[in-house]
Amino acid sequence: MNRSEQNISDENDSQEIDKLVRTAILCTITGMLFVLLFLIVGFKAWSVGIGVFLGMPVMIFGMGLYIVAVFRDLKSRKVLDSDNK
């Protein structure tokens, strides 16, 4: 692979990682807002459903996406390679 192809590949990886991080941040913030709604309104049936059964999974999904993005970024920068050259 020549230098220009490698630069294009690195740029595509970078854009994909940025998109993944943005999605992770939006999911996590949305989940936190649902949980905050539950905490502000109190322990009513509808707020428990929104806060616990919707907010927590969305927040955990966002954190999972962020972990995937970090590992992809480290792999693209060759930090996680087993070859120490």
C-alpha positions as CSV (number, residue, x, y, z in Angstrom):
1,M,0.0,0.0,0.0
2,N,1.5,3.3,-1.0
3,R,1.4,6.5,1.1
4,S,-1.7,8.1,-0.4
5,E,-3.8,5.0,-0.1
6,Q,-2.6,4.7,3.6
7,N,-3.6,8.3,4.2
8,I,-7.0,7.8,2.7
9,S,-7.5,4.7,4.8
10,D,-6.3,6.5,8.0
11,E,-8.7,9.4,7.2
12,N,-11.7,6.9,6.7
13,D,-10.8,5.2,10.0
14,S,-10.6,8.5,11.8
15,Q,-14.0,9.6,10.4
16,E,-15.6,6.3,11.4
17,I,-14.2,6.6,14.9
18,D,-15.4,10.2,15.2
19,K,-18.9,9.2,14.2
20,L,-18.8,6.3,16.7
21,V,-17.7,8.6,19.5
22,R,-20.4,11.2,18.6
23,T,-23.1,8.4,18.6
24,A,-21.7,7.1,22.0
25,I,-21.9,10.6,23.5
26,L,-25.5,11.2,22.3
27,C,-26.6,7.8,23.6
28,T,-25.0,8.4,27.0
29,I,-26.4,11.9,27.4
30,T,-29.8,10.7,26.4
31,G,-29.7,7.9,28.9
32,M,-28.5,10.3,31.6
33,L,-31.4,12.7,30.9
34,F,-33.9,9.8,31.2
35,V,-32.3,8.8,34.6
36,L,-32.3,12.5,35.7
37,L,-36.0,12.7,34.8
38,F,-36.6,9.7,37.0
39,L,-34.6,11.2,39.9
40,I,-36.3,14.7,39.6
41,V,-39.8,13.5,39.3
42,G,-39.5,10.8,41.9
43,F,-40.4,7.1,42.1
44,K,-43.6,7.2,40.1
45,A,-44.5,4.2,37.9
46,W,-43.9,6.0,34.6
47,S,-40.7,7.7,35.7
48,V,-39.2,4.4,36.9
49,G,-40.1,2.9,33.5
50,I,-38.4,5.7,31.6
51,G,-35.4,6.2,34.0
52,V,-34.5,2.6,34.8
53,F,-35.9,0.5,31.9
54,L,-35.1,2.9,29.1
55,G,-32.4,5.3,30.5
56,M,-30.0,2.8,31.9
57,P,-29.8,0.5,28.8
58,V,-29.3,3.5,26.5
59,M,-26.6,4.8,28.8
60,I,-24.8,1.4,29.0
61,F,-25.1,1.1,25.2
62,G,-23.5,4.5,24.8
63,M,-20.6,3.6,27.1
64,G,-20.1,0.3,25.2
65,L,-19.9,2.2,21.9
66,Y,-17.3,4.5,23.4
67,I,-15.2,1.5,24.5
68,V,-15.4,0.1,21.0
69,A,-14.3,3.4,19.6
70,V,-11.4,3.6,21.9
71,F,-10.2,0.1,21.0
72,R,-10.6,0.9,17.3
73,D,-8.6,4.1,17.7
74,L,-5.8,2.4,19.6
75,K,-5.7,-0.4,17.0
76,S,-5.6,2.1,14.1
77,R,-2.7,3.9,15.7
78,K,-1.0,0.5,16.2
79,V,-0.8,0.8,20.0
80,L,-2.4,-2.6,20.5
81,D,-0.3,-4.5,18.1
82,S,1.7,-7.4,19.6
83,D,4.7,-6.5,17.4
84,N,6.8,-4.0,19.3
85,K,8.8,-2.6,16.4
